[in-house]
Amino acid sequence: MVFIIASMAAFSYLITPAYGDINDKRAEVRSRQSLKDDYEKSLDQIKQLKDKYQSVIESKNNISYILPPSHNTAEVVNQISNLAAVNRLTLDSLSVQRESVRGASNSRVSNGVATLRFNVNITGSYENFRTYLNNLETNINLMDVSDLKIGVESAAGGGNSFSYTFTIDTYYQVD
């Protein structure tokens, strides 16, 4: 019996406080694990937001290629003349007309987009002109061709050569 009393005394004085310390440590570990899980969830959300932000930046950059943030007349003139040269067409004349940015009722400005108009006159074969129009259509910059007039040119050597007069509207963003 003395052994049982001694065992209970040892249990009361030695094991019970240690058991309480163990339970406190377990609670602290659970708390820190929960905090770690919350941090990991927050980190995942931050990564997702960063990916979405990168996607928005990429979309904005792509839109800037199609719809530049400002008018760049030299670049568009270069594209029009290079496409004509690549398609073996002769660029006879090219004039630029910048549309007014005052108001949507007096100009071709709406929703922050303005127009840059080019009046183009080129000569060459019909097949080359068709390819030229296709290249304008698939160009990275947004371009609309309108007011097309076709005339017959007198070509040396009896070849079929035509004169093409048309308007190209390109667009850019207005602040």
QUIPEZI-V174839 format. One record per backbone hydrogen bond with DSSP energy under -1.0 kcal/mol. CO is the residue of the C=O (numbers start at 0). NH is the residue of the N-H. E is the energy in kcal/mol with one decimal. If there is no record, write none. Layout:
CO | NH | E
CO | NH | E
//
This chain:
0 | 4 | -2.4
1 | 5 | -2.6
2 | 6 | -2.3
3 | 7 | -2.2
4 | 8 | -2.2
5 | 9 | -2.4
6 | 10 | -2.5
7 | 11 | -2.6
8 | 12 | -2.5
9 | 13 | -2.6
10 | 15 | -2.3
13 | 17 | -1.1
14 | 18 | -2.8
15 | 19 | -2.1
16 | 20 | -2.2
17 | 21 | -2.4
18 | 22 | -2.3
19 | 23 | -2.2
20 | 24 | -2.5
21 | 25 | -2.4
22 | 26 | -2.3
23 | 27 | -2.2
24 | 28 | -2.5
25 | 29 | -2.6
26 | 30 | -2.2
27 | 31 | -2.5
28 | 32 | -2.5
29 | 33 | -2.4
30 | 34 | -2.3
31 | 35 | -2.5
32 | 36 | -2.5
33 | 37 | -2.2
34 | 38 | -2.2
35 | 39 | -2.4
36 | 40 | -2.3
37 | 41 | -2.4
38 | 42 | -2.6
39 | 43 | -2.3
40 | 44 | -2.3
41 | 45 | -2.3
42 | 46 | -2.3
43 | 47 | -2.3
44 | 48 | -2.5
45 | 49 | -2.4
46 | 50 | -2.3
47 | 51 | -2.4
48 | 52 | -2.5
49 | 53 | -2.5
50 | 54 | -2.2
51 | 55 | -2.2
52 | 56 | -2.5
53 | 57 | -2.6
54 | 58 | -2.4
55 | 59 | -2.6
56 | 60 | -2.4
57 | 61 | -2.5
58 | 62 | -2.5
59 | 63 | -2.1
60 | 64 | -1.4
61 | 65 | -1.7
62 | 66 | -4.0
65 | 141 | -1.8
67 | 172 | -3.4
71 | 75 | -1.8
72 | 76 | -2.7
73 | 77 | -2.3
74 | 78 | -2.2
75 | 79 | -2.7
76 | 80 | -2.6
77 | 81 | -2.6
78 | 82 | -2.5
79 | 83 | -1.7
80 | 84 | -2.3
81 | 85 | -2.8
82 | 86 | -1.7
83 | 88 | -3.0
84 | 87 | -1.6
89 | 122 | -2.1
92 | 120 | -2.4
94 | 118 | -2.6
96 | 116 | -2.7
102 | 106 | -1.1
109 | 112 | -1.6
111 | 173 | -3.6
112 | 109 | -1.9
113 | 171 | -2.1
114 | 98 | -1.7
115 | 169 | -2.9
116 | 96 | -3.3
117 | 167 | -3.0
118 | 94 | -2.4
119 | 165 | -2.3
120 | 91 | -2.3
120 | 92 | -1.9
121 | 163 | -3.4
122 | 89 | -3.0
123 | 161 | -2.6
124 | 128 | -2.0
125 | 129 | -2.4
126 | 130 | -2.0
127 | 131 | -2.3
128 | 132 | -2.6
129 | 133 | -2.1
130 | 134 | -2.4
131 | 135 | -2.3
132 | 136 | -2.2
133 | 137 | -1.8
143 | 168 | -2.9
145 | 166 | -3.0
148 | 164 | -2.8
150 | 162 | -3.7
154 | 157 | -1.3
160 | 152 | -2.4
161 | 123 | -2.0
162 | 150 | -2.9
163 | 121 | -2.5
164 | 148 | -2.9
165 | 119 | -2.9
166 | 145 | -2.8
167 | 117 | -2.9
168 | 143 | -2.4
169 | 115 | -3.0
171 | 113 | -3.1
//
